[in-house]
Structures are given as structure tokens and as C-alpha cells.
């Protein structure tokens, strides 16, 4: 029988509406003292009247002190539970993808808070961010083994949220990780450095927007800012762009761009520039470089609510710099992965940037995170990607 975690009076409303998080200040610590729970311990979450709200796990040392896994108080987080949820997640992906390259599990949005799994064919990149999921790590690995017989599983544990949960940042490779791991996206091949790469190694979330970009670049000169491995830029070159320039601060990332350009036979179209994006754009402007299409896909400039003002200014500034190197009637692709910045706020940032330099922007298309990043309707944090496509012309 699992122990109970009881909420204060009237604190169950958000949970009943579908949310999966319990905050420490919502717990009735007189009835169920948090200090009596071990990090990762499975619990029954109860309303103030003792009625079960669901099953989840607890970490008494964090602000989000519990996460709900099921509305049934009769279930437990074990191999059977994990297998059922992972199979359901795969079935959802198979509605959209016919090749095994996708985000297989997207945490809360797939009913598995604290667990992200990216699939690269027979290699799986696993990120466990909570003590509750860490407690069943062996079960997660066994389920993946039973379902997929993977060639390798990479545990990507170098994330700050693990520190908050009191977990180690040690990374681990299980199995035989191939020297070169190649995926296919939008008819373009990419070598993915799962171990050394950012986050889980690759960003599947912009897949559909990158496909849209490919329809716009035939014969164009393209600038891909914050390029990482060339997800936008190499895809553009492969779709018929005349010339592509990729900008990133990371030498490792740009080595990946070169490798991916060669992999697709477009190395002769592509050049790379290493440096801070703001500095590089200023230098390109000073040297009078112009491009037909500019993509700006930065890391999250707004990681926390309190960073909003500074981050919003950064979005405005980077989009203004991008417009300054655009040809007349060029295309600006402006993206954000900050869930604290709404689509309308990104639109506002671009509009303000355009007015500042007397340019007219027209939004003609927009993208969303891919279907392998489903959105939990009650949890706004699961919807974070937005991509806006603009024609940028002279002021009317």
C-alpha cells in the first residue's frame, strides 16, 4: 500500500482540471509532513478530505514536490506501467512518421513526467530529470530492451534539473554506440553526436518548419543563425539553395555542419562562421553582406519568468540584426523555444524590430512543434516551440 500525500483545502482544483504537478506549498504538512518522504517515493495524492486524486511520486526537497502519473490510485510505477505508456507514445508517433527517428517520449505530455526519450533508429537517448523516474531507471532500461532490442542506450544526465532533484550528472552508454549515427529528416541525412551533442543530441521539434523552409529556398542565398548541426541550413542546401552560411558559437557544432553538408553532397554550397550570433550579424552588416532568407533559431533567451524583459529585448535585437542583412522582400524565419514567450509576444518582438529600422513585416506562415512533441492541454510548459515566417520589405 502506497503512502498518502494530502493537499490543503481547495488546493486540488488545478489537479482536477488536468494538471500533473503538486507544489510544496499546496501540501498539508501537518497531516503528511514532507520530510517523512524519500525522494522518488511513490505516493497516493489525496484531496483535503482524503479522497484519492491519483498516483504519483514525490520529492520533498523541490518546489514541484509531486508529479501525478495516473488518476487511478490502484496503479504503481513499474515495468508494466512503463511498457503501456511507452507503447502508447510510439503508437502516437506512428500516426506521423514511417521511419524510427523521433522523440519517443515527451515527459508530462506522454504521461511520464521526468522522462524524455529520443529515438535514432536502434539508438535511444534517454534523459531522466526527476528522482521519481531515477528510482525506476532499471525498469525503464529493461522495457526499452524488451520492446526494441536497442543497439545502444545513452543516458544524457548533464542537465541542471537533475541537480535540483539531488541526482548525479554522470552520463552512461549501454551497449555498442556506433561511431557515426545517421538519421534522416525531410529527405536530408544528419550525423548526430548523441554523446557530445546538445540536450539529447538532436532537435526534432522543428522538423515541420524545416520542411516548410525547404519549399522557399530554391536558388536563394540563405543565412542560418544558431545553426547547431545545420538542421535548417543543410536542409536548405539539400532543397536547392544556391549558397548557405551557418553561424554558431560552437566549433563542435560547425564541424557537424561540415560533416552533414558532405553527407548530403552539398559541401560546395555551404560555409560556416564561428562566433557570437550578435557579433557575427553586426560584422556581416558592416561588410554589406545580404541574404534572401535568414533563419534565427536561438536557444531560450527567457529561461525563467524573471528574465522576461531582458530576454524579450534579446529577441527584438536578434531579429532586427537579421533584417538588416536581408535583401529587399527577403524572408525571415524567426523561432523561439522559450515557453515564457508566447507566439503573440514573438510576433510583437519582430514587429517592433521592423518598425525600428523602418521595415514592413508580413507574417505569411507559422510553424509549431512536431507531432512527436505533443501538448498536454493543462500544462502550458509542454507547448514551447513557435516559428514565424515573414516577408520583410520596405516600409509602406
Secondary structure, DSSP 4 states (H G I P E B T S, - for coil): --EEEEBPTTTTHHHHTT--EEEGGGB-TTTS-GGGSPTTEEEEEE-TTS-EEEEEEE-TTSSEEEEEEES-TT--SSHHHHHHHHHHHHHHHTTT-SSSEEEEEEGGGGT-TTEEEEEETTEEEEEE-SHHHHTTHHHHHHHHHHHH--SEEEE----HHHHHTT-----EEEE---SS-EEEETTEEEE--TTTSSTTSS-GGGHHHHHHHHTT-TT-EEEEES-TTTTTHHHHHHTT-SEEEEEES-HHHHHHHHHHHHHTT-GGGEEEEES-HHHHHHHHHHTT--EEEEEEE-S-S-SSGGGHHHHHHHHHHHHHHHHHTEEEEEEEEEEE--TTS-HHHHHHHHHHHHHHTTEEEEEEEEEE--TTS---TT-GGG---EEEEEEEEE--
